[in-house]
Amino acid sequence: MNKENKTFEESMQRLEQIVRAMERGDVALEGSLKLFQEGTELVRSCQKLLDEAQLQVKKIMTAADGSPVEEDFRDEP
């Protein structure tokens, strides 16, 4: 499966594998650089997926008359 078709969960799982491999410190420099590059691409991909999901999220609220009202999602602290 290529990087563009990975799900968010698959990408996160691969990122965890990369982190574990790099933390062990048993990967040669060239391999570490390749893993780092793959990891940064996966981070960008995950961020894009999260941004797209955030745009789709709607908060459902109740209007004064009891009918549901959709409101765009806002990242609240």
C-alpha positions in Angstrom: 0.0 0.0 0.0 1.5 3.4 -1.0 1.7 6.3 1.4 -1.2 8.2 -0.1 -3.6 5.3 0.5 -2.6 4.6 4.2 -5.3 5.3 6.8 -4.5 7.6 9.7 -4.2 4.6 12.0 -1.8 2.8 9.6 0.3 5.9 9.3 0.5 6.3 13.1 1.4 2.6 13.5 4.2 3.0 11.1 5.4 6.2 12.8 5.5 4.3 16.1 7.6 1.6 14.4 10.0 4.2 13.1 10.4 5.9 16.5 11.1 2.5 18.2 13.7 1.6 15.6 15.4 5.0 15.9 15.3 4.9 19.7 17.0 1.5 19.7 19.9 3.2 18.0 20.9 0.1 16.0 20.1 1.5 12.6 23.0 2.8 10.4 23.1 6.5 9.6 21.8 6.0 6.0 18.9 3.9 7.3 18.2 6.5 10.0 18.0 9.2 7.5 15.6 7.2 5.3 13.5 6.5 8.4 13.5 10.1 9.4 12.4 11.2 5.9 9.6 8.6 5.9 8.5 9.7 9.3 8.3 13.4 8.3 6.2 12.4 5.3 3.9 10.4 7.5 3.6 13.3 9.9 2.6 15.6 7.1 0.1 13.0 5.8 -1.4 12.6 9.3 -1.7 16.3 9.8 -3.5 16.7 6.4 -5.9 13.9 7.4 -6.6 15.6 10.7 -7.1 19.0 9.1 -9.6 17.4 6.6 -11.4 15.6 9.4 -11.7 18.8 11.5 -13.3 20.6 8.5 -16.0 17.9 8.5 -16.8 17.9 12.1 -20.0 19.6 13.1 -21.3 20.4 16.5 -24.9 19.7 17.0 -26.7 22.2 19.2 -30.3 22.7 20.0 -32.0 25.9 18.9 -34.4 27.8 21.2 -37.3 26.0 19.5 -35.7 22.6 20.2 -34.6 22.0 16.6 -31.1 20.8 15.9 -28.6 23.5 14.7 -25.3 22.6 13.1 -22.3 24.7 13.9 -18.8 24.5 12.5 -16.3 22.9 14.7 -14.1 25.3 16.6 -11.0 24.1 18.4 -11.8 25.2 21.9 -9.2 25.2 24.7 
